[in-house]
Amino acid sequence: MDHRKIRKAVALAYESNSAAPRITGQGEGYVADAILAKAEEFGIPTRVEPELVEFLMQLKLNELVPPKLYTAVAEVLAWAYEVDGKSVQFSNSNKPLNN
């Protein structure tokens, strides 16, 4: 039996007119690798957050992040903007998370 962890990834987008960030992509294995490759291709920072990814994987594509995850997701998005050297306005950006 193979005991290696399967890679998982979730992509988020937050638009200034939206109530919350939205799940714009999610997957395991090859799909997760494709999400992370696209992020790298477009220069989008990624961050390893296994616990958060597990919660976000339970949501459906295009579903809004629930209020109980706002703080955790906001911290990741703020980090991504800081890494990009942008101000934290959370506008029209996809930010993949992975584990």
N, C-alpha and C positions, 0 to 999 in steps of 0.2 A: 504494500500500500504506500502511495506517495504522500508524505506528510508535509510537503512544502506548501507554504501559503499561496493561495491564488491571488494575484494582483487584482485590485479593484480600483476604479477611478470614477469620480463624479465631477461633471462640469457645471458651474453655476453662472448665471447672468443676473445682474441687477440693473434695472433701468430706473431712472429718477422718478418716473411717474408710476412705478409699481409699488404695491404694498409690501413686498418682500422679494428676496432673491428667488429665482426659479431654477429648477433642475433642467439643464439643457442637454445633458448627456450623462450616461452612466453605463458601466459594464464591468465585466470580469475577464480575466485572461487576455486573449487577443484584442477584444474590444477595448479593454482598459489600456492596453499598450497603444492602440490606435489613438485614443483620446489624448494620452500623454505625448505621443509623437506630434499630433496636431498642435498641442500647446507649445511644444518646443519649437516647431516650425514657425509659429506666429509670435514667439517670444513672450508667451504668457507664463508667468511664474507658477510653479506647482509646489505643493507642500504635503508632507506625509502626516496624515491625521487619521489613523486607523479607526478610532472610536467614532469620530464624526462621520467618516465614510460609511460605516456600518449603519448608522441611523439614516443617512441620506439615501442609501441604497434601497431602503424600504419605501421610499417615495416613488411616485410615477413620473415619467418624463413630462416636462412642462408644469409639474405641480409646484406650488409655492412652498418655500421652506416654512415649517410651522413655527409659531412664536417661541416654543420651548428651545428651539435651536438658534434663535436670532443672535444671541451673544456669541456663541461659538463661531457661527458663520461670519458675523461682522468682524471678529478678530482675524480670521483668515483673509477676508477681503481687504481689510485695512493693511495687513502685512503685505499682501500682493501689490497693493498700490504703492506702499513704501518702497518695496523692492524695485518697482517700475519707476520710482522717482516722481510719482504723480500725486496730486492732492487727493484726499479721500472724499470723492463725490459719488462713488459707486454708480457710474453711468455707462450702460451698454458694454459690459465687459464679461467675458467668460473666464472663470478661474477654476481650473480642474484641481481636485483634491485626489490624493491616492493613498493607498496603504500597501 
